[in-house]
Amino acid sequence: MEKLLLFLLFIGIVVRAQICPKRCVCQILSPNLATLCAKKGLLFVPPNIDRRTVELRLADNFVTNIKRKDFANMTSLVDLTLSRNTISFITPHAFADLRNLRALHLNSNRLTKITNDMFSGLSNLHHLILNNNQLTLISSTAFDDVLALEELDLSYNNLETIPWDAVEKMVSLHTLSLDHNMIDHIPKGTFSHLHKMTRLDVTSNKLQKLPPDPLFQRAQVLATSGIISPSTFALSFGGNPLHCNCELLWLRRLSREDDLETCASPMLLSGRYFWSIPEEEFLCEPPLITRHTHELRVLEGQRAALRCKARGDPEPAIHWISPEGKLISNATRSVVYDNGTLDILITTVKDTGSFTCIASNPAGEATQTVDLHIIKLPHLLNSTNHIHEPDPGSSDISTSTKSGSNASSSNGDTKVSQDKKVVVAEATSSTALLKFNFQRNIPGIRMFQIQYNGTYDDSLVYRMIPPTSKTFLVNNLAAGTVYDLCVLAIYDDGITSLTATRVVGCTQFTTEQDYVRCHFMQSQFLGGTM
């Protein structure tokens, strides 16, 4: 009997040695298996870990990277701890087989970025702990597979931003720790659908303001016991350079018990406790336009830059209104820069008029007018001295006033009307056949210039074509996109002895959608009948 017991004990030791990696301790808590490899001086993930392991602890080792094979086929793993190693690289899809993983601890490592495929396959992950790394970048789609998270800890890193769009979709999230980073902006509406959120920590970042959100109406300070009810919300935002103006008045009106947060600006409130400042001192300064172009005169076809600068608290946003009373946006001929400058790339006589600069912020708005005068160039007809000056009409700077034509006929022969100098005879998903009619007899035309850009692209594309051309095929266009296009004549001005430009005409067209072509099934067979 004693020999039998010794034999069974020996067999058990052998089986255990085969299942459990060297230096590790394996605990079989029926029916689960836990593999404990913490503080074993490991340089890499042991290759012979039992694939049936439910809990795996590899903390406090010297693992430097995670490979795809390290956790392959470990579909039963629920809890994985890799804390306090020296991990600096994780192979894409390294955790793809861990479909039942609930908790992943990667804190206190040397990760500098989170790539798109690092957490692919972790659709059931509830706890992701990444604090105390060296993170500076998280790819925009890095969190797309972990939207079931309940806890996300990114504290103590070097992050300036995170994928806010993904956070907005984490409807089960109850704890978000972002403290001790360099985040300077949180988009408005990020927390609108996170009704289960109970704790948000943005302490010690670079936030000057917080976006107003109904979630914050439940904000209060944790009691000494740390126990909060499901209806309350713990918000921590101390250690930020708060700009205490009217945009933070909503936050000041919350009922709070602490007084740890201080204001960094404006100067009159700098250093004062946020919660001790009376509401009437949270002020905004209305916009004041300090510099602007009063009047500008340019030759027809030349560039015109209308400048407008304003100050206020908060920083005013600047918009421009055309002489026709329409809002100007970025288009083929016009660009509005962040500094308030309106740049008209190619002026026409139609642009003459008063443009209005509007500077606005929550405290109000200010306006100034800028008079633009376009000096007409003589339009010579039939090599005579007769000068013809047609009615310029209204400006087409505003994108809302532009109109295009995709005119085409069944036989492919398009007639160019006298009113429309430039038309698109035919447009496919990637090309457009351009026809233009320039009947003015201007001597010394060197070439024609074509300028165009798409709806989603503010940069202009330029094409130069010979002066004898009346048609041009534009290639490499994006499918299903609206394009603005202008044709200009470049010629020697006999009056000023300078090279001048004149707009032949502009148009707008839309490329066709790119549909997948269908194939006959017969082409897939070499013979036989169906």
C-alpha positions as CSV (number, residue, x, y, z in Angstrom):
1,M,0.0,0.0,0.0
2,E,2.8,2.4,0.9
3,K,4.5,1.6,-2.5
4,L,1.3,2.5,-4.3
5,L,1.0,5.8,-2.5
6,L,4.6,6.7,-3.3
7,F,4.0,5.8,-6.9
8,L,0.9,8.0,-7.2
9,L,2.8,10.8,-5.5
10,F,5.7,10.5,-8.0
11,I,3.3,10.4,-11.0
12,G,1.6,13.6,-9.6
13,I,4.9,15.4,-9.3
14,V,5.8,14.4,-12.9
15,V,2.5,15.6,-14.3
16,R,2.8,18.8,-12.3
17,A,6.3,19.4,-13.7
18,Q,5.0,19.0,-17.2
19,I,2.2,21.4,-16.8
20,C,3.7,24.2,-14.7
21,P,6.6,26.3,-16.1
22,K,9.9,26.3,-14.3
23,R,10.1,28.7,-11.3
24,C,6.3,29.2,-11.4
25,V,3.7,27.9,-9.0
26,C,0.5,26.4,-10.4
27,Q,-2.6,26.1,-8.3
28,I,-5.5,24.0,-9.4
29,L,-8.6,25.4,-7.9
30,S,-11.1,23.0,-9.5
31,P,-12.1,23.6,-12.2
32,N,-9.8,26.6,-12.7
33,L,-6.0,26.8,-13.1
34,A,-3.9,29.6,-11.8
35,T,-0.3,30.1,-12.9
36,L,1.7,32.3,-10.6
37,C,5.1,33.5,-12.0
38,A,5.5,36.8,-10.2
39,K,8.9,37.9,-9.0
40,K,10.8,35.0,-10.6
41,G,13.3,37.0,-12.6
42,L,11.8,36.0,-15.9
43,L,13.2,37.7,-19.1
44,F,10.4,36.5,-21.3
45,V,7.0,34.8,-21.1
46,P,7.5,31.1,-20.4
47,P,6.6,29.1,-23.6
48,N,5.1,26.1,-21.8
49,I,2.3,27.7,-19.9
50,D,-0.8,25.5,-19.8
51,R,-3.2,26.8,-22.4
52,R,-6.1,26.1,-20.0
53,T,-4.8,28.7,-17.5
54,V,-7.6,31.0,-16.2
55,E,-5.4,33.4,-14.1
56,L,-1.8,34.3,-15.1
57,R,0.4,36.5,-13.0
58,L,3.7,37.6,-14.5
59,A,4.3,40.8,-12.5
60,D,7.6,42.1,-11.1
61,N,9.8,40.4,-13.8
62,F,12.1,41.7,-16.6
63,V,9.9,40.9,-19.6
64,T,10.8,43.4,-22.4
65,N,8.3,42.5,-25.2
66,I,5.1,40.5,-25.8
67,K,5.0,38.2,-28.9
68,R,2.0,36.8,-30.8
69,K,2.8,33.3,-29.7
70,D,3.1,34.1,-26.0
71,F,-0.7,33.8,-25.3
72,A,-1.8,31.9,-28.4
73,N,-4.8,29.7,-27.9
74,M,-5.3,30.7,-24.2
75,T,-9.0,31.1,-24.7
76,S,-9.8,30.4,-21.0
77,L,-7.6,33.2,-19.6
78,V,-9.7,35.7,-17.6
79,D,-7.1,37.7,-15.6
80,L,-3.6,38.6,-17.0
81,T,-1.2,40.6,-14.9
82,L,2.0,42.0,-16.6
83,S,2.6,44.8,-14.1
84,R,6.1,46.2,-13.2
85,N,8.1,44.7,-16.0
86,T,10.1,46.5,-18.7
87,I,7.7,45.9,-21.6
88,S,8.3,48.5,-24.4
89,F,6.8,46.6,-27.3
90,I,3.7,44.5,-27.9
91,T,3.3,42.7,-31.2
92,P,0.0,43.6,-33.0
93,H,-2.8,41.0,-32.2
94,A,-0.7,39.6,-29.3
95,F,-3.9,39.3,-27.2
96,A,-6.2,38.3,-30.1
97,D,-7.0,34.8,-28.8
98,L,-7.9,36.0,-25.3
99,R,-11.6,36.4,-26.1
100,N,-12.6,35.7,-22.5
101,L,-10.1,38.1,-20.9
102,R,-11.7,40.4,-18.3
103,A,-8.8,42.2,-16.8
104,L,-5.4,43.2,-18.3
105,H,-2.8,44.9,-16.1
106,L,0.1,46.6,-18.0
107,N,0.9,49.3,-15.5
108,S,4.4,50.3,-14.6
109,N,6.1,49.3,-17.9
110,R,7.9,51.3,-20.6
111,L,5.2,51.5,-23.3
112,T,5.4,54.7,-25.3
113,K,2.5,54.2,-27.7
114,I,-0.7,52.2,-28.2
115,T,-1.1,51.0,-31.8
116,N,-4.3,50.2,-33.6
117,D,-4.1,46.4,-33.3
118,M,-2.6,46.1,-29.9
119,F,-5.9,45.2,-28.1
120,S,-7.7,43.6,-31.0
121,G,-10.0,40.7,-30.0
122,L,-10.5,41.8,-26.4
123,S,-14.2,42.5,-26.9
124,N,-15.0,41.3,-23.3
125,L,-12.3,43.2,-21.5
126,H,-13.7,45.1,-18.5
127,H,-10.5,46.4,-16.8
128,L,-7.6,47.9,-18.7
129,I,-4.8,49.3,-16.5
130,L,-2.0,51.3,-18.3
131,N,-0.9,53.8,-15.6
132,N,2.8,54.6,-15.0
133,N,4.0,54.0,-18.5
134,Q,5.7,56.5,-20.9
135,L,2.7,56.8,-23.3
136,T,2.7,59.8,-25.6
137,L,0.4,58.5,-28.4
138,I,-2.7,56.3,-28.6
139,S,-3.8,55.6,-32.2
140,S,-7.3,56.8,-33.1
141,T,-8.7,53.2,-33.4
142,A,-6.7,51.6,-30.6
143,F,-9.7,51.2,-28.3
144,D,-12.3,50.2,-31.0
145,D,-12.3,46.5,-29.7
146,V,-12.5,47.3,-26.0
147,L,-15.7,49.3,-25.9
148,A,-17.0,47.1,-23.1
149,L,-14.6,48.6,-20.6
150,E,-15.8,49.4,-17.1
151,E,-12.4,50.8,-15.9
152,L,-9.7,52.5,-17.9
153,D,-6.6,53.8,-16.2
154,L,-4.2,56.0,-18.2
155,S,-2.8,58.0,-15.3
156,Y,0.8,59.0,-14.9
157,N,1.8,59.1,-18.6
158,N,2.7,61.9,-21.1
159,L,-0.6,62.0,-23.1
160,E,-1.7,65.2,-24.7
161,T,-4.9,63.6,-26.0
162,I,-6.7,60.3,-26.2
163,P,-9.2,58.8,-28.7
164,W,-12.2,60.7,-27.3
165,D,-14.6,59.2,-29.9
166,A,-13.9,55.7,-28.6
167,V,-14.4,56.8,-25.0
168,E,-17.7,58.4,-25.9
169,K,-18.9,54.9,-26.9
170,M,-17.8,53.1,-23.7
171,V,-21.3,53.1,-22.2
172,S,-20.4,50.6,-19.5
173,L,-17.5,52.8,-18.2
174,H,-17.7,53.7,-14.5
175,T,-14.1,54.7,-13.8
176,L,-11.8,56.8,-16.0
177,S,-8.4,57.9,-14.6
178,L,-6.5,60.4,-16.7
179,D,-4.6,62.2,-13.9
180,H,-1.0,63.3,-14.3
181,N,-0.9,63.7,-18.0
182,M,-0.6,66.7,-20.4
183,I,-4.2,66.8,-21.7
184,D,-5.3,70.3,-22.5
185,H,-8.7,69.7,-24.1
186,I,-11.8,67.5,-23.6
187,P,-14.4,67.7,-26.4
188,K,-17.9,68.8,-25.5
189,G,-20.3,65.9,-25.3
190,T,-17.7,63.2,-24.6
191,F,-19.5,62.0,-21.4
192,S,-23.1,62.5,-22.6
193,H,-23.9,58.8,-22.9
194,L,-21.8,57.5,-20.1
195,H,-24.6,57.2,-17.6
196,K,-22.7,54.6,-15.5
197,M,-19.7,56.8,-14.9
198,T,-19.0,57.2,-11.1
199,R,-15.5,58.5,-11.1
200,L,-13.5,60.9,-13.4
201,D,-10.0,62.0,-12.4
202,V,-8.3,64.6,-14.6
203,T,-6.0,65.9,-11.8
204,S,-2.7,67.5,-12.8
205,N,-3.2,68.1,-16.5
206,K,-3.1,71.2,-18.6
207,L,-6.9,71.8,-18.7
208,Q,-8.0,75.5,-18.7
209,K,-11.7,74.5,-18.7
210,L,-14.0,71.6,-18.6
211,P,-16.9,71.1,-21.0
212,P,-20.3,71.5,-19.5
213,D,-22.0,68.1,-19.2
214,P,-25.1,66.9,-17.3
215,L,-22.9,64.2,-15.9
216,F,-21.1,66.8,-13.8
217,Q,-24.3,67.8,-12.1
218,R,-23.9,64.7,-9.9
219,A,-20.3,65.7,-9.0
220,Q,-19.4,65.7,-5.3
221,V,-16.4,65.0,-3.1
222,L,-15.9,61.4,-1.8
223,A,-16.7,60.9,1.8
224,T,-13.9,59.8,4.1
225,S,-15.1,56.2,3.8
226,G,-14.8,56.4,0.0
227,I,-18.3,55.0,-0.4
228,I,-20.5,56.6,-3.0
229,S,-24.0,55.8,-4.1
230,P,-24.7,54.8,-7.8
231,S,-26.4,58.2,-8.3
232,T,-23.3,60.3,-7.3
233,F,-20.2,61.1,-9.3
234,A,-16.7,61.8,-8.1
235,L,-14.9,64.5,-10.1
236,S,-11.3,65.4,-9.4
237,F,-9.7,68.2,-11.4
238,G,-7.2,69.9,-9.1
239,G,-3.8,70.8,-10.3
240,N,-4.9,72.2,-13.7
241,P,-4.2,75.8,-14.9
242,L,-7.9,76.7,-14.7
243,H,-8.9,79.9,-16.6
244,C,-11.7,81.2,-14.4
245,N,-14.0,83.1,-16.7
246,C,-17.7,82.8,-17.5
247,E,-17.1,79.5,-19.3
248,L,-16.5,77.9,-15.9
249,L,-19.4,79.5,-14.2
250,W,-21.5,76.3,-14.6
251,L,-18.8,74.4,-12.6
252,R,-18.6,77.0,-9.9
253,R,-22.4,76.6,-9.3
254,L,-22.0,73.0,-8.4
255,S,-22.3,72.1,-4.7
256,R,-18.9,71.0,-3.5
257,E,-17.3,70.6,-0.1
258,D,-13.6,70.9,-1.1
259,D,-11.5,74.0,-1.8
260,L,-8.3,72.5,-3.2
261,E,-8.7,73.7,-6.8
262,T,-7.2,77.1,-7.7
263,C,-7.3,79.5,-10.6
264,A,-4.3,80.1,-12.8
265,S,-5.8,83.0,-14.8
266,P,-7.0,85.7,-15.4
267,M,-4.5,87.7,-13.4
268,L,-7.0,89.1,-11.0
269,L,-8.0,85.6,-9.9
270,S,-4.7,83.9,-10.1
271,G,-3.9,81.8,-7.1
272,R,-7.3,82.1,-5.5
273,Y,-9.3,79.0,-4.4
274,F,-11.8,78.1,-7.1
275,W,-14.8,77.5,-4.8
276,S,-14.2,80.7,-2.7
277,I,-14.5,83.1,-5.7
278,P,-18.0,84.7,-6.0
279,E,-20.0,83.8,-9.1
280,E,-20.1,87.4,-10.2
281,E,-16.3,87.4,-10.6
282,F,-16.4,84.7,-13.3
283,L,-16.4,87.2,-16.2
284,C,-15.8,87.1,-19.9
285,E,-14.5,90.0,-22.0
286,P,-16.4,90.9,-25.2
287,P,-14.4,90.9,-28.4
288,L,-12.6,94.0,-29.5
289,I,-11.2,94.2,-33.1
290,T,-7.8,95.7,-32.6
291,R,-6.4,95.6,-36.2
292,H,-8.1,95.3,-39.5
293,T,-7.7,96.3,-43.2
294,H,-9.7,99.4,-43.8
295,E,-9.5,99.6,-47.6
296,L,-7.7,97.6,-50.2
297,R,-7.2,98.2,-53.9
298,V,-5.8,95.4,-56.2
299,L,-5.7,94.7,-59.9
300,E,-8.2,92.2,-61.3
301,G,-6.8,88.7,-61.1
302,Q,-4.3,89.5,-58.3
303,R,-4.4,88.2,-54.8
304,A,-6.2,90.1,-51.9
305,A,-5.6,89.5,-48.2
306,L,-8.1,91.1,-45.9
307,R,-6.8,91.1,-42.3
308,C,-8.8,91.2,-39.1
309,K,-7.5,90.6,-35.5
310,A,-9.4,90.7,-32.3
311,R,-8.9,90.1,-28.6
312,G,-11.3,89.0,-25.9
313,D,-11.8,86.4,-23.2
314,P,-12.2,83.7,-24.3
315,E,-10.3,84.1,-27.6
316,P,-12.8,85.3,-30.2
317,A,-13.6,83.3,-33.4
318,I,-13.5,85.3,-36.6
319,H,-15.9,84.9,-39.6
320,W,-16.3,86.9,-42.8
321,I,-19.4,88.0,-44.6
322,S,-19.4,88.7,-48.3
323,P,-20.8,91.9,-49.9
324,E,-23.9,89.8,-50.7
325,G,-24.4,89.0,-47.0
326,K,-23.3,85.3,-47.2
327,L,-20.9,83.5,-44.9
328,I,-17.5,82.9,-46.5
329,S,-15.9,79.5,-46.1
330,N,-12.8,77.8,-47.6
331,A,-13.3,77.2,-51.3
332,T,-11.5,77.4,-54.6
333,R,-10.8,81.1,-54.5
334,S,-11.0,81.9,-50.8
335,V,-9.3,80.7,-47.6
336,V,-10.1,81.9,-44.1
337,Y,-7.1,81.3,-41.8
338,D,-7.2,80.8,-38.0
339,N,-5.6,84.2,-37.4
340,G,-8.6,85.9,-39.0
341,T,-7.2,86.7,-42.4
342,L,-9.4,86.3,-45.5
343,D,-7.3,85.4,-48.5
344,I,-8.9,85.8,-51.9
345,L,-6.5,83.9,-54.2
346,I,-7.7,85.3,-57.5
347,T,-9.8,88.4,-57.5
348,T,-12.5,89.3,-60.1
349,V,-14.4,92.5,-60.6
350,K,-17.4,90.9,-59.0
351,D,-15.5,90.9,-55.6
352,T,-15.7,94.7,-55.3
353,G,-17.7,95.7,-52.2
354,S,-17.7,95.8,-48.4
355,F,-16.7,92.7,-46.6
356,T,-17.6,92.3,-42.9
357,C,-15.3,90.8,-40.2
358,I,-17.2,89.4,-37.3
359,A,-15.4,88.5,-34.0
360,S,-17.5,86.6,-31.5
361,N,-17.2,84.8,-28.2
362,P,-19.7,83.9,-25.4
363,A,-19.6,87.6,-24.2
364,G,-20.7,89.1,-27.5
365,E,-19.5,90.1,-30.9
366,A,-17.8,92.9,-32.7
367,T,-17.8,93.8,-36.4
368,Q,-15.8,95.9,-38.8
369,T,-16.1,96.5,-42.6
370,V,-13.3,96.2,-45.1
371,D,-13.8,97.9,-48.5
372,L,-12.3,96.0,-51.4
373,H,-11.9,97.7,-54.8
374,I,-10.9,95.6,-57.8
375,I,-9.2,97.7,-60.5
376,K,-10.6,96.6,-63.9
377,L,-8.2,95.7,-66.7
378,P,-9.2,96.7,-70.2
379,H,-11.0,94.0,-72.2
380,L,-9.9,94.4,-75.9
381,L,-12.1,93.0,-78.7
382,N,-11.0,92.0,-82.2
383,S,-7.6,93.6,-82.0
384,T,-9.2,97.1,-81.9
385,N,-8.9,99.8,-79.4
386,H,-12.6,99.3,-78.4
387,I,-12.8,98.5,-74.7
388,H,-15.6,96.3,-73.5
389,E,-16.5,96.2,-69.8
390,P,-19.3,93.6,-69.1
391,D,-21.5,93.7,-66.1
392,P,-19.5,91.9,-63.4
393,G,-22.5,90.6,-61.5
394,S,-22.2,89.3,-57.9
395,S,-19.2,87.7,-56.2
396,D,-18.9,83.9,-56.2
397,I,-16.5,83.7,-53.2
398,S,-19.1,82.0,-50.9
399,T,-19.3,78.3,-51.6
400,S,-23.1,78.6,-51.2
401,T,-23.4,80.8,-54.2
402,K,-21.4,78.6,-56.6
403,S,-23.2,76.5,-59.2
404,G,-21.7,73.8,-61.4
405,S,-22.8,71.9,-64.5
406,N,-22.4,68.3,-65.4
407,A,-24.0,68.8,-68.7
408,S,-23.8,65.9,-71.1
409,S,-25.7,64.5,-74.0
410,S,-26.3,61.0,-75.2
411,N,-23.9,61.3,-78.1
412,G,-21.2,62.9,-76.0
413,D,-21.2,66.2,-77.9
414,T,-21.8,69.1,-75.5
415,K,-22.4,72.6,-76.7
416,V,-20.7,75.3,-74.7
417,S,-23.2,78.1,-74.0
418,Q,-22.3,81.7,-74.4
419,D,-23.1,82.4,-70.7
420,K,-21.1,79.5,-69.3
421,K,-17.4,79.9,-70.3
422,V,-16.4,76.6,-68.6
423,V,-18.3,73.3,-68.6
424,V,-17.6,69.7,-67.8
425,A,-18.6,67.7,-70.8
426,E,-18.3,64.3,-69.1
427,A,-17.4,63.1,-65.6
428,T,-16.6,59.6,-64.5
429,S,-15.5,58.4,-61.0
430,S,-11.9,59.5,-61.6
431,T,-11.8,61.8,-64.6
432,A,-13.6,64.9,-65.9
433,L,-13.5,66.2,-69.5
434,L,-13.3,70.0,-69.4
435,K,-14.3,72.3,-72.2
436,F,-14.0,76.1,-72.1
437,N,-14.8,78.9,-74.6
438,F,-12.5,81.9,-74.5
439,Q,-13.6,84.3,-77.3
440,R,-11.8,87.4,-76.2
441,N,-9.0,88.2,-78.5
442,I,-6.2,89.0,-76.1
443,P,-2.8,89.0,-77.7
444,G,0.2,87.4,-75.9
445,I,-1.6,84.6,-74.2
446,R,1.1,82.3,-72.9
447,M,-0.9,79.5,-71.4
448,F,-4.1,78.5,-69.5
449,Q,-4.0,77.6,-65.9
450,I,-6.5,75.2,-64.3
451,Q,-7.1,75.3,-60.5
452,Y,-9.3,72.8,-58.7
453,N,-9.9,71.2,-55.3
454,G,-12.4,68.8,-53.7
455,T,-15.0,69.3,-51.0
456,Y,-12.8,67.6,-48.3
457,D,-9.5,69.1,-49.5
458,D,-8.5,72.7,-48.9
459,S,-5.3,72.5,-51.0
460,L,-5.5,73.6,-54.6
461,V,-4.3,71.5,-57.6
462,Y,-2.7,73.4,-60.5
463,R,-2.4,72.4,-64.1
464,M,-0.8,74.4,-67.0
465,I,-2.0,73.7,-70.6
466,P,-1.0,75.3,-74.0
467,P,-2.8,78.4,-75.2
468,T,-4.3,76.5,-78.2
469,S,-6.2,74.1,-76.0
470,K,-9.9,74.2,-75.7
471,T,-10.4,70.9,-73.8
472,F,-8.6,69.2,-71.0
473,L,-9.0,65.8,-69.3
474,V,-8.5,66.0,-65.5
475,N,-7.3,62.7,-64.0
476,N,-6.9,61.1,-60.6
477,L,-10.1,62.5,-59.1
478,A,-11.8,61.0,-56.1
479,A,-15.1,59.2,-56.6
480,G,-18.3,60.7,-55.4
481,T,-16.7,64.1,-54.6
482,V,-17.8,67.7,-55.4
483,Y,-15.1,69.7,-57.1
484,D,-14.7,73.5,-57.7
485,L,-12.7,74.3,-60.8
486,C,-11.5,77.6,-62.4
487,V,-9.7,78.3,-65.7
488,L,-7.4,81.3,-66.0
489,A,-5.7,82.9,-68.9
490,I,-2.1,84.0,-68.4
491,Y,-1.0,86.7,-70.8
492,D,1.3,89.6,-71.4
493,D,-0.5,92.8,-70.4
494,G,0.4,95.4,-73.1
495,I,-0.6,98.3,-70.8
496,T,1.5,97.5,-67.7
497,S,4.1,95.3,-69.5
498,L,3.6,92.7,-66.8
499,T,2.3,89.1,-66.9
500,A,-1.4,89.2,-65.9
501,T,-4.1,86.6,-65.3
502,R,-7.8,86.7,-66.2
503,V,-10.5,84.3,-65.1
504,V,-12.0,82.5,-68.1
505,G,-14.7,80.9,-65.9
506,C,-15.4,78.6,-63.0
507,T,-17.7,75.6,-62.5
508,Q,-18.6,73.0,-60.1
509,F,-19.1,69.3,-60.8
510,T,-19.4,65.9,-59.0
511,T,-17.6,62.7,-59.9
512,E,-19.6,59.5,-60.2
513,Q,-19.7,57.0,-57.4
514,D,-17.3,54.1,-57.8
515,Y,-19.3,50.9,-57.8
516,V,-17.9,47.4,-57.8
517,R,-18.3,45.8,-61.2
518,C,-20.2,42.6,-61.6
519,H,-18.8,39.6,-63.4
520,F,-20.7,36.8,-65.2
521,M,-20.4,33.5,-63.4
522,Q,-19.6,31.8,-66.7
523,S,-16.2,33.5,-66.7
524,Q,-15.3,31.5,-63.6
525,F,-15.6,28.1,-65.3
526,L,-13.3,26.6,-67.9
527,G,-15.9,24.1,-69.2
528,G,-18.9,22.0,-68.5
529,T,-22.6,23.0,-68.3
530,M,-24.8,24.3,-65.5
